[in-house]
């Protein structure tokens, strides 16, 4: 009987060890970096490609970064976290495909890339504030987490576009294309989470204020931050 149990348990133990090795802090940190590089703004995000060679490199990198994130979230993510990751990564993949292969989309991207890169310092500050608010949203009870995260994103977008409007190299057309890009990159994620707190809604103004204090740390990454918002515990 003891021999039988040992034979039956060994594959399970090996599988558990394999999962544990993939789901350690090192792999999580690597996936978070890859996810942040896929996001359209942030200190770990990539600069926008300003010419065809840069765009080609950007597009090749995107596929590798998506695989990097999925290698962690597919194995280690909770169901809600995994669902959100899949939505975010699918969105990035589809948007990237459009901007990498369609001439009209390439032209749109090139029209705002210089503008987006020139305001990188300002937009990174917008992103820093967003990550703080995303982290603070987790201090609320479950039903209030998502509304605060959605409203924080709307503030992020407004902050970036405000920075673009004050930059001399950002024309009206380039800003329109930039805003369209930001909206499309986050569109499916917002549709999944934010149906009751859309950009043009006044509900954000009536939410309770976010908590204050140093104990509320910012979210470690975009995908991890949103995933924590959706987790029930």
KAKA-V888416 format. One line per field, one symbol per residue. phi: phi as a letter, one per 40 degrees, with the letter a starting at -180 (. if undefined). A space follows every 10 residues. Layout:
BEGIN
phi: ???
END
This chain:
BEGIN
phi: .ccccccccd cccccccccc cccccccccc cccccccccc ahcbcccccb acdccccdcc cddccccccc cccccbccdc ccccdccccc cdccccdccc bccccdcccc cbccdccccd cccccccdcc ccccccdccc cdcbccdccc cccdcdcccc cccccccccc cdcccccccc cdcccbdccc ccbbccbccc cccccbcccc cbhccccccc accccccccc ccc
END
